[in-house]
Amino acid sequence: MPSADYRKPGRSLLDGLTRGMAGAAALVVPTAAGVNSAPLGFGDIVLFGVGSVPGRAILSAVIALPLACAAFWRLKGNHGRRARGAVPIDVP
């Protein structure tokens, strides 16, 4: 398994954009191929793009929010345990 290089965030962004465009193309091409006129096909692609960008952003936020909250509460909980371990406190 290749190791992740966290010092190159631009590379990860480029990889995500490439994979996203490939996935979008897999959905757009069959739909646009069914349209008989070029302007309607172009409009279909534009409409798909306008709808997919906010949709993907919302889905990313829905996925990221619980993960960010879990990380926050985990870190907050660890600090509390360290503080209780350093000072003897009787917690009922």
N, CA, C and O of each residue as an XYZ file, in Angstrom:
368
protein
N       0.850     -1.173      0.000
C       0.000      0.000      0.000
C       0.893      1.231      0.000
O       1.792      1.327      0.835
N       0.673      2.184     -0.918
C       1.536      3.363     -0.965
C       1.283      4.272      0.234
O       0.163      4.372      0.734
N       2.336      4.922      0.676
C       2.187      5.828      1.810
C       1.660      7.172      1.314
O       1.980      7.610      0.209
N       0.852      7.813      2.146
C       0.276      9.107      1.788
C       1.296     10.203      2.060
O       1.985     10.183      3.080
N       1.386     11.150      1.148
C       2.291     12.268      1.322
C       1.445     13.489      1.681
O       0.831     14.103      0.809
N       1.417     13.839      2.965
C       0.564     14.919      3.447
C       1.170     16.292      3.197
O       0.545     17.303      3.514
N       2.350     16.348      2.645
C       2.990     17.629      2.381
C       2.591     18.191      1.029
O       3.017     19.291      0.677
N       1.795     17.479      0.270
C       1.386     17.930     -1.058
C      -0.137     17.932     -1.172
O      -0.707     17.066     -1.835
N      -0.808     18.909     -0.524
C      -2.280     18.920     -0.598
C      -2.789     19.219     -2.002
O      -3.887     18.792     -2.357
N      -2.019     19.940     -2.807
C      -2.440     20.227     -4.175
C      -2.553     18.967     -5.006
O      -3.415     18.855     -5.878
N      -1.678     18.025     -4.728
C      -1.726     16.751     -5.460
C      -3.005     15.983     -5.120
O      -3.622     15.381     -5.998
N      -3.397     16.006     -3.853
C      -4.637     15.338     -3.451
C      -5.841     16.021     -4.079
O      -6.785     15.355     -4.505
N      -5.811     17.341     -4.139
C      -6.913     18.077     -4.757
C      -7.016     17.741     -6.241
O      -8.108     17.511     -6.759
N      -5.883     17.716     -6.914
C      -5.877     17.381     -8.339
C      -6.385     15.957     -8.572
O      -7.131     15.707     -9.518
N      -5.986     15.046     -7.723
C      -6.451     13.664     -7.841
C      -7.963     13.590     -7.637
O      -8.657     12.887     -8.372
N      -8.468     14.306     -6.649
C      -9.910     14.321     -6.404
C     -10.692     14.944     -7.543
O     -11.756     14.455     -7.921
N     -10.151     16.039     -8.092
C     -10.820     16.673     -9.231
C     -10.863     15.743    -10.435
O     -11.878     15.657    -11.126
N      -9.760     15.049    -10.683
C      -9.699     14.128    -11.819
C     -10.703     12.998    -11.651
O     -11.431     12.665    -12.585
N     -10.741     12.417    -10.476
C     -11.689     11.320    -10.238
C     -13.127     11.813    -10.270
O     -14.016     11.108    -10.748
N     -13.362     13.025     -9.763
C     -14.707     13.593     -9.795
C     -15.190     13.839    -11.210
O     -16.342     13.558    -11.541
N     -14.288     14.375    -12.056
C     -14.676     14.606    -13.454
C     -14.931     13.293    -14.175
O     -15.832     13.212    -15.009
N     -14.158     12.274    -13.869
C     -14.372     10.974    -14.507
C     -15.721     10.393    -14.094
O     -16.440      9.830    -14.919
N     -16.056     10.532    -12.828
C     -17.350     10.037    -12.358
C     -18.508     10.817    -12.948
O     -19.538     10.241    -13.297
N     -18.342     12.136    -13.061
C     -19.388     12.964    -13.646
C     -19.558     12.641    -15.123
O     -20.678     12.595    -15.631
N     -18.454     12.421    -15.802
C     -18.536     12.085    -17.235
C     -19.280     10.778    -17.443
O     -20.011     10.622    -18.421
N     -19.097      9.841    -16.526
C     -19.791      8.560    -16.644
C     -21.307      8.731    -16.532
O     -22.064      7.914    -17.058
N     -21.749      9.782    -15.855
C     -23.184     10.042    -15.739
C     -23.705     10.959    -16.838
O     -24.840     10.806    -17.289
N     -22.879     11.911    -17.273
C     -23.332     12.912    -18.242
C     -23.385     12.358    -19.660
O     -24.340     12.627    -20.389
N     -22.388     11.598    -20.058
C     -22.297     11.152    -21.448
C     -23.526     10.350    -21.885
O     -24.077     10.649    -22.944
N     -23.976      9.364    -21.139
C     -25.176      8.641    -21.601
C     -26.416      9.531    -21.660
O     -27.261      9.360    -22.539
N     -26.527     10.478    -20.731
C     -27.687     11.363    -20.736
C     -27.644     12.305    -21.927
O     -28.638     12.472    -22.633
N     -26.479     12.924    -22.150
C     -26.351     13.867    -23.263
C     -26.451     13.152    -24.617
O     -26.876     13.752    -25.605
N     -26.069     11.896    -24.663
C     -26.138     11.163    -25.931
C     -27.583     10.929    -26.368
O     -27.854     10.754    -27.556
N     -28.495     10.925    -25.424
C     -29.895     10.714    -25.759
C     -30.596     11.949    -26.283
O     -31.736     11.861    -26.738
N     -29.939     13.105    -26.229
C     -30.541     14.355    -26.704
C     -30.222     14.521    -28.188
O     -29.100     14.257    -28.622
N     -31.220     14.963    -28.966
C     -31.049     15.042    -30.411
C     -30.361     16.304    -30.905
O     -29.801     16.291    -32.001
N     -30.379     17.397    -30.140
C     -29.775     18.639    -30.629
C     -28.572     19.012    -29.759
O     -28.551     18.741    -28.559
N     -27.585     19.631    -30.379
C     -26.365     20.031    -29.660
C     -26.639     21.080    -28.586
O     -26.097     20.958    -27.487
N     -27.456     22.110    -28.847
C     -27.721     23.093    -27.785
C     -28.412     22.484    -26.564
O     -28.103     22.846    -25.429
N     -29.345     21.562    -26.798
C     -29.993     20.904    -25.661
C     -29.020     20.000    -24.915
O     -29.082     19.910    -23.689
N     -28.133     19.337    -25.622
C     -27.108     18.515    -24.973
C     -26.166     19.356    -24.140
O     -25.808     18.981    -23.023
N     -25.758     20.505    -24.687
C     -24.900     21.416    -23.935
C     -25.626     21.941    -22.697
O     -25.048     22.026    -21.613
N     -26.900     22.291    -22.873
C     -27.706     22.752    -21.732
C     -27.839     21.684    -20.671
O     -27.827     21.983    -19.477
N     -27.964     20.443    -21.097
C     -28.050     19.328    -20.157
C     -26.760     19.204    -19.345
O     -26.802     18.980    -18.135
N     -25.619     19.351    -20.013
C     -24.332     19.260    -19.324
C     -24.168     20.422    -18.351
O     -23.699     20.227    -17.230
N     -24.550     21.636    -18.770
C     -24.449     22.804    -17.894
C     -25.355     22.642    -16.682
O     -24.947     22.915    -15.554
N     -26.585     22.196    -16.918
C     -27.526     21.995    -15.812
C     -27.019     20.936    -14.842
O     -27.165     21.079    -13.628
N     -26.431     19.886    -15.371
C     -25.848     18.853    -14.514
C     -24.723     19.439    -13.666
O     -24.636     19.162    -12.470
N     -23.863     20.246    -14.282
C     -22.760     20.860    -13.541
C     -23.239     21.805    -12.468
O     -22.713     21.802    -11.355
N     -24.240     22.622    -12.788
C     -24.777     23.575    -11.814
C     -25.419     22.844    -10.635
O     -25.350     23.316     -9.500
N     -26.025     21.722    -10.892
C     -26.650     20.969     -9.807
C     -25.684     20.089     -9.036
O     -25.862     19.877     -7.837
N     -24.668     19.576     -9.706
C     -23.781     18.623     -9.032
C     -22.786     19.299     -8.099
O     -22.407     18.711     -7.086
N     -22.353     20.514     -8.411
C     -21.377     21.188     -7.545
C     -21.966     21.467     -6.160
O     -21.355     21.077     -5.165
N     -23.131     22.127     -6.049
C     -23.690     22.319     -4.706
C     -24.077     20.986     -4.044
O     -23.949     20.829     -2.830
N     -24.545     20.042     -4.849
C     -24.911     18.747     -4.274
C     -23.725     18.038     -3.656
O     -23.832     17.480     -2.564
N     -22.604     18.053     -4.339
C     -21.394     17.414     -3.796
C     -20.876     18.170     -2.587
O     -20.389     17.556     -1.638
N     -20.972     19.502     -2.605
C     -20.527     20.296     -1.461
C     -21.382     19.986     -0.228
O     -20.854     19.833      0.873
N     -22.681     19.896     -0.412
C     -23.573     19.584      0.710
C     -23.303     18.178      1.225
O     -23.239     17.963      2.436
N     -23.146     17.228      0.327
C     -22.863     15.862      0.747
C     -21.527     15.783      1.494
O     -21.414     15.059      2.483
N     -20.528     16.515      1.029
C     -19.238     16.534      1.719
C     -19.380     17.104      3.117
O     -18.775     16.592      4.060
N     -20.172     18.159      3.264
C     -20.385     18.755      4.581
C     -21.136     17.791      5.504
O     -20.822     17.683      6.690
N     -22.116     17.105      4.957
C     -22.887     16.139      5.760
C     -21.981     15.014      6.263
O     -22.142     14.536      7.386
N     -21.040     14.600      5.435
C     -20.112     13.545      5.842
C     -19.053     14.078      6.802
O     -18.679     13.395      7.756
N     -18.567     15.302      6.553
C     -17.460     15.848      7.348
C     -17.900     16.317      8.730
O     -17.120     16.226      9.677
N     -19.112     16.810      8.870
C     -19.550     17.370     10.145
C     -19.504     16.361     11.295
O     -18.935     16.680     12.338
N     -20.068     15.174     11.159
C     -19.964     14.219     12.264
C     -18.515     13.812     12.566
O     -18.160     13.591     13.723
N     -17.692     13.714     11.534
C     -16.293     13.357     11.760
C     -15.557     14.459     12.508
O     -14.765     14.181     13.408
N     -15.818     15.713     12.136
C     -15.177     16.831     12.833
C     -15.651     16.921     14.275
O     -14.849     17.180     15.172
N     -16.930     16.713     14.507
C     -17.451     16.748     15.881
C     -16.865     15.619     16.715
O     -16.512     15.824     17.877
N     -16.758     14.439     16.137
C     -16.180     13.314     16.868
C     -14.723     13.580     17.219
O     -14.283     13.265     18.324
N     -13.976     14.154     16.290
C     -12.574     14.475     16.576
C     -12.483     15.527     17.665
O     -11.627     15.430     18.545
N     -13.354     16.536     17.624
C     -13.339     17.585     18.634
C     -13.638     17.009     20.011
O     -12.929     17.299     20.975
N     -14.688     16.192     20.107
C     -15.064     15.651     21.410
C     -14.029     14.656     21.918
O     -13.819     14.538     23.125
N     -13.389     13.947     21.010
C     -12.350     13.019     21.441
C     -11.160     13.773     22.024
O     -10.623     13.391     23.064
N     -10.755     14.840     21.352
C      -9.650     15.642     21.874
C     -10.024     16.314     23.179
O      -9.213     16.371     24.104
N     -11.239     16.821     23.262
C     -11.687     17.463     24.499
C     -11.727     16.451     25.639
O     -11.352     16.761     26.770
N     -12.181     15.249     25.336
C     -12.218     14.203     26.359
C     -10.828     13.802     26.813
O     -10.625     13.538     27.998
N      -9.872     13.748     25.910
C      -8.502     13.394     26.291
C      -7.895     14.430     27.204
O      -7.180     14.074     28.141
N      -8.156     15.703     26.963
C      -7.617     16.746     27.827
C      -8.218     16.629     29.224
O      -7.530     16.821     30.227
N      -9.496     16.313     29.273
C     -10.140     16.150     30.581
C      -9.544     14.987     31.362
O      -9.360     15.092     32.574
N      -9.241     13.885     30.691
C      -8.650     12.742     31.370
C      -7.249     13.051     31.858
O      -6.845     12.602     32.931
N      -6.522     13.802     31.087
C      -5.174     14.176     31.518
C      -5.236     15.058     32.753
O      -4.448     14.900     33.685
N      -6.183     15.990     32.748
C      -6.301     16.896     33.903
C      -6.726     16.122     35.146
O      -6.199     16.368     36.231
N      -7.655     15.204     35.011
C      -8.105     14.433     36.175
C      -7.011     13.500     36.649
O      -6.914     13.201     37.839
N      -6.177     13.034     35.710
C      -5.091     12.143     36.114
C      -3.984     12.875     36.835
O      -3.291     12.285     37.664
N      -3.804     14.152     36.536
C      -2.736     14.924     37.159
C      -3.113     15.386     38.551
O      -2.250     15.507     39.419
N      -4.392     15.644     38.774
C      -4.850     16.136     40.074
C      -5.886     15.154     40.591
O      -6.868     14.867     39.906
N      -5.672     14.630     41.815
C      -6.658     13.690     42.347
C      -7.992     14.381     42.634
O      -8.081     15.250     43.502
N      -9.024     13.981     41.891
C     -10.357     14.568     42.059
C     -11.334     13.404     42.259
O     -11.293     12.406     41.540
N     -12.197     13.558     43.240
C     -13.216     12.526     43.480
C     -14.466     12.918     42.701
O     -15.179     13.850     43.074
N     -14.720     12.190     41.612
C     -15.884     12.469     40.780
C     -16.923     11.403     41.063
O     -16.653     10.215     40.881
N     -18.125     11.811     41.512
C     -19.161     10.806     41.807
C     -19.689     10.153     40.570
O     -20.562      9.289     40.653
